[in-house]
Amino acid sequence: MEKIKEIFKKYKEIIMYLIFGGLTTVVNIVAYFILGRLLNIETVISTIAAQIISILFAYITNKIFVFESKTSGKKELLREMISFFACRALSAVMDVVIMYITVDLLHFNDIVMKIISNIIVIILNYVFSKIIIFKKKNVENKN
């Protein structure tokens, strides 16, 4: 049990990101399914709406549970939010382009392509979050 705790502590950020990234993906796919399949809204609009919903979910969960970001003041919070939403907007555009090309133009299965697109987006978003958005202010001692 101690070994598991040690591994979790060492890789906590990545594990938490995978958990909440997975949940964000579920939110994204469910929102897309409801909008695209059940409400019959076109692919691009459904994808954009699903991205907005999942980005809001992701910001809250990444800030609190994954990167445990503590902002000291409105200015720092605003910088963090703007960088998060800007980076997520970039990856959302990638999702829309992938969905448009693969579903609307090439007629691949929309749910399969949504899952593949989300895998690409999750990886890109982790890199953005780690390097740009929630970067640590002080380098931690690795002793």
Contacts in CASP RR format, 6 or more apart in sequence:
PFRMAT RR
TARGET T0000
AUTHOR 0000-0000-0000
METHOD contacts of the structure
MODEL  1
MEKIKEIFKKYKEIIMYLIFGGLTTVVNIVAYFILGRLLNIETVISTIAA
QIISILFAYITNKIFVFESKTSGKKELLREMISFFACRALSAVMDVVIMY
ITVDLLHFNDIVMKIISNIIVIILNYVFSKIIIFKKKNVENKN
8 15 0 8 1.000
13 66 0 8 1.000
13 67 0 8 1.000
16 65 0 8 1.000
16 66 0 8 1.000
17 62 0 8 1.000
17 66 0 8 1.000
17 126 0 8 1.000
17 129 0 8 1.000
20 58 0 8 1.000
20 61 0 8 1.000
20 62 0 8 1.000
20 65 0 8 1.000
20 66 0 8 1.000
21 58 0 8 1.000
21 61 0 8 1.000
21 122 0 8 1.000
21 125 0 8 1.000
22 122 0 8 1.000
23 57 0 8 1.000
23 61 0 8 1.000
24 54 0 8 1.000
24 57 0 8 1.000
24 58 0 8 1.000
24 61 0 8 1.000
24 122 0 8 1.000
25 54 0 8 1.000
25 115 0 8 1.000
25 118 0 8 1.000
25 122 0 8 1.000
27 50 0 8 1.000
27 53 0 8 1.000
27 54 0 8 1.000
27 57 0 8 1.000
28 50 0 8 1.000
28 51 0 8 1.000
28 53 0 8 1.000
28 54 0 8 1.000
28 114 0 8 1.000
28 118 0 8 1.000
29 50 0 8 1.000
29 111 0 8 1.000
29 114 0 8 1.000
29 115 0 8 1.000
29 118 0 8 1.000
31 46 0 8 1.000
31 49 0 8 1.000
31 50 0 8 1.000
31 53 0 8 1.000
31 54 0 8 1.000
32 46 0 8 1.000
32 47 0 8 1.000
32 50 0 8 1.000
32 110 0 8 1.000
32 114 0 8 1.000
33 111 0 8 1.000
35 41 0 8 1.000
35 45 0 8 1.000
35 46 0 8 1.000
35 49 0 8 1.000
35 50 0 8 1.000
36 42 0 8 1.000
36 43 0 8 1.000
36 46 0 8 1.000
36 110 0 8 1.000
37 110 0 8 1.000
39 46 0 8 1.000
41 49 0 8 1.000
43 99 0 8 1.000
43 100 0 8 1.000
43 103 0 8 1.000
43 104 0 8 1.000
43 110 0 8 1.000
44 96 0 8 1.000
44 99 0 8 1.000
44 100 0 8 1.000
44 104 0 8 1.000
47 95 0 8 1.000
47 96 0 8 1.000
47 99 0 8 1.000
47 100 0 8 1.000
47 114 0 8 1.000
48 92 0 8 1.000
48 96 0 8 1.000
51 88 0 8 1.000
51 92 0 8 1.000
51 95 0 8 1.000
51 96 0 8 1.000
52 92 0 8 1.000
55 85 0 8 1.000
55 88 0 8 1.000
55 89 0 8 1.000
55 92 0 8 1.000
58 88 0 8 1.000
58 125 0 8 1.000
59 81 0 8 1.000
59 84 0 8 1.000
59 85 0 8 1.000
59 88 0 8 1.000
62 69 0 8 1.000
62 84 0 8 1.000
62 129 0 8 1.000
62 133 0 8 1.000
62 134 0 8 1.000
63 69 0 8 1.000
63 80 0 8 1.000
63 84 0 8 1.000
63 134 0 8 1.000
66 129 0 8 1.000
66 134 0 8 1.000
67 129 0 8 1.000
67 130 0 8 1.000
67 133 0 8 1.000
67 134 0 8 1.000
69 80 0 8 1.000
69 134 0 8 1.000
71 77 0 8 1.000
71 80 0 8 1.000
80 133 0 8 1.000
80 134 0 8 1.000
83 132 0 8 1.000
83 133 0 8 1.000
84 129 0 8 1.000
84 133 0 8 1.000
87 125 0 8 1.000
87 128 0 8 1.000
87 129 0 8 1.000
87 132 0 8 1.000
87 133 0 8 1.000
88 125 0 8 1.000
88 128 0 8 1.000
90 128 0 8 1.000
91 121 0 8 1.000
91 124 0 8 1.000
91 125 0 8 1.000
91 128 0 8 1.000
92 121 0 8 1.000
94 117 0 8 1.000
94 120 0 8 1.000
94 121 0 8 1.000
94 124 0 8 1.000
95 117 0 8 1.000
95 118 0 8 1.000
95 121 0 8 1.000
98 113 0 8 1.000
98 116 0 8 1.000
98 117 0 8 1.000
98 120 0 8 1.000
99 110 0 8 1.000
99 113 0 8 1.000
99 114 0 8 1.000
99 117 0 8 1.000
102 108 0 8 1.000
102 113 0 8 1.000
102 117 0 8 1.000
103 109 0 8 1.000
103 110 0 8 1.000
103 113 0 8 1.000
END
